[in-house]
Amino acid sequence: MRNVKPFLCFSKRWTPLRWLNKPRYCSNPSTAAVSSGENRKALSDSFRSQIASGPSFQDFIRGGSVNLSADEHTEERSYLSEELQMVGNSRKVYFETYGCQMNVNDTEIAWSILMKKGYERTADLKQADVVLLVTCSIREKAEQTIWNRLLQLTAMKKKRLKSKSPMKIGILGCMAERLKMELLEREKLVDVLAGPDAYRDLPRLLAIADGGQQASNVLLSLEETYADVMPVQHGAQGYSAFVSIMRGCDNMCSYCIVPFTRGRERSRPVRSILEEVQMLSDQGVKEVTLLGQNVNSYRDTSEQQFCGPELTKLSRGFDTVYRTKQGGLRFSDLLDQVSRIDPDMRIRFTSPHPKDFPDEVLQLIAERQNICKQIHLPAQSGSNQVLKAMRRGYTREAYLDLVDNIKRIIPDVSLSSDFISGFCGETEEDHQQTLSLIREVGYNVGFLFAYSMRKKTHAFHRLQDDVAPQVKQRRLEECICVFREEAAKVNAAIIGSEQLVLVEGESKRSSVDLCGRTDGNMKVIFPKEDVALQSSASITAPICPGDYVLVKILSASSQSLRGRALGHGSLRKNTDALP
């Protein structure tokens, strides 16, 4: 209430009740009873009269003014007018995005909301009136990066205090949700705080900040999916885009802060997702990545006909900490409909949980040419003891059975994974089992980290972070080394093959080379040169970002492939004319 008080107002004037200050009079007992009753009645009537002339509930939510003092002094308070909340007055907003693809999508959502309120976006920090950091809280290092950045921005802000347009700094996303008051109070670095479910409230929060107050909304929602907010900016090159299909997570893995910063699982209606993907296809987008904290647990129950009695199917041998869910359109239903919109648009999805890969999902990936044959399969550990402590809901054996099933149904699949080194109670034997799992599966892409304990998690309350930092780091380096060895073998196996590559642009290391991604999400570097058109081998054309190009792979490392473009291609496999 401290922050809101200067903006409260009422539409009527009323005087404070003063009857409690009236003097008391003494009388004899015989008259006291009568006079006491009369006085109580008079006071009651006076009280009712003053209450009737005072503010109603509606006055607390409408504009106006009121005398709130207990003396003759009148202090006027004005509330935020609707116009002030609605208008950005062409102020410039600068975004910095940290963390996962979901944060990239959240940036687009926040910008869409602010743009409609009259804000402008700038890529120049020096021109910014508002700086918004879309933050990650998954690890301590990610948060420390934000704290350091806040100190830099605050120094800039102080230099502009005397200007007509002082800078406002806002923290959005997971870190705002996790740290809340600490962000507002620590050295007063932040003006605005908005959690992942509060982006619609950004115009109001910024209006409060303009009035000199700190403003915060970190309420989590059981319903918010931003289904009606169409992002106004997608991939920087214009050929790829992220589409959020669900938010939150119910898995409650013991190490993970996501359920506490993103809330419970809720899915966008299928209809709104299809509309967004169709819009992106019309704009010429060639690749869409479906996003969610547990993307393949998608379950649309927005319409009555979707809510049947069928129970959610899990991967064989997998379990959950929550009761099996019932009804709704599942991820396979969504994937089926999305892939039909544009046969020449690649469909990816991240980040999935291994428990949500029933056979119908795998068979659909195998059948559809435009659904990428690349699956992210986070293992986190190769030890049953550690997996149980992590509350992952599966054993090493169940995970390997799933890998075998995936490779059987999708023979040319590429697998990627996540691993955590040094989790609570991890022994040297546990670590060796993780190394052996990496060798046995054969991934080509990995995301590996040392464990960082997060407050609020099950591990924080129930487990002990007992692996020394230097041991965590040594185990992490060993995991990375083995991972690269195995990735080099996987990539070497495709030397000599022809891969369809979606071109991203020039290589970062050489302006004479182009780079792009295979269906399996591997980076490919190849010379920039004119190549044959798909329709005619005798006609050549330059290669542009967003083109599909057939590339012959000539060499490989653990992190990239090198090759030579043969000609323009298509997902429709119409490549007969290529040389």
Beta strands, then each sheet from edge to edge (+ up, - down):
strand 1: 92-97
strand 2: 120-121
strand 3: 130-135
strand 4: 168-173
strand 5: 192-194
strand 6: 215-217
strand 7: 240-244
strand 8: 246-247
strand 9: 266-267
strand 10: 287-291
strand 11: 299-300
strand 12: 329-330
strand 13: 346-350
strand 14: 374-376
strand 15: 414-421
strand 16: 445-450
strand 17: 498-506
strand 18: 513-517
strand 19: 523-527
strand 20: 531-532
strand 21: 540-541
strand 22: 548-556
strand 23: 560-568
sheet 1: 2+ 1+ 3+ 4+ 5+ 6+
sheet 2: 7+ 10+ 13+
sheet 3: 8+ 9-
sheet 4: 11+ 12-
sheet 5: 14+ 15+ 16+
sheet 6: 17+ 18- 19+ 23+ 22- 17+
sheet 7: 20+ 21-
end
